Amino acid sequence: MDVLSSVLRELRLESATYRLLRLRAPWRVRFDGGLRGVHVLVRGECDLLLDGLPPRRLRDGDLAVLPRADSHTLSSPDGARAPLVSSLELVRRAAGAEVDAGGGGERTDIVCGAFFLGHEDHPAVDGLPRWIHVPGAPSWLAGLTAALTTEAVEGGPGSEVVMARLSDALITRALRHHIETADEPGWLHGLRDPHVARALAAMHSEPAAPWTLDSLARVVGLSRAAFAARFASTIGQTPMKYLFQCRMRRAMTLLTVERATAANIAPRVGYGSEAAFSAAFARHTGTTPAVYRRRVTSRAAAD
């Protein structure tokens, strides 16, 4: 399995229901942090204002994905002084999947949704970009967005499942687009570097292997110093720290999904004894494997 597919499986990507916003200029909609947003420009154009960054213009057919759940605002090009409306307020007003708002000017249609990550503390999350912009030229984007828009508007039995699958495909292709076009540090950028990508693949496919800086360097065909510097500059952390986080993330999954014991998990994540694993786990999470499992299980039961 390739690294992107492996990491997305570990992250447990889940998508939410989409809605079609029909907005007439001037308008401004605020999306508060907490949700990882997906916006598809079906008609017209708008500005995306991500806190701390200059405005970005989105045009007909464009896709914007915000993988880190940053607060942001969408507005019509002339909407700087339009009343600011919360996206949650718009949803509350809507009777169904279509929402009408704004003034009486030029119309913009945007299909908006969100996605969640089942493992927010996965080491790959910190390496996600603040936003991904895919212009509306690729044929794959036009096909997926058309199908998603139709499903959001027309609905029908099983519609939520269909939208979730289409959304998963849309987000995955957006991440692939970012890998191919962007230069931001992080594991996505690391997949463009053949040496770093081989190291990531080795760690994700065999987290229990007795990896050291030297053995990983041999796998990728670089000297120890060259590999360490290349990995750190590309991923944003050292190889051994990334490996440690991968092992702990795998351990959390085994504890809560498979309900495995600490003794069973230890050799599966690279530790020679239950005691060594439990000490490492406590160092990472601040609690023991057993207590962690009880907390997660209790939280899931309460939800």
ABEGO torsion letter per residue (X at the ends): XBAAAAAAAAAGBBBBBBBBBBBBOBBBBBBBBGBBBBBBBABEBBBBBBBGBBBBBBBBGBBBBBAAGBBBBBBBAAAAABBBBBAAAAAAABABABBBBEBABBBBBBBBBBBBBABAABAAAAABBABBBBBAABAAAAAAAAAAAAAAAAEEBGAAAAAAAAAAAAAAAAAAAAAAABABBEAAAAAABAAAAAAAAAAAABAABBBBAAAAAAAAGBBAAAAAAAAAAAAGBBAAAAAAAAAAAAAAAAAAAAGBBAAAAAAAAGBABAAAAAAAAAAAAGBBAAAAAAAAAAAAAAX
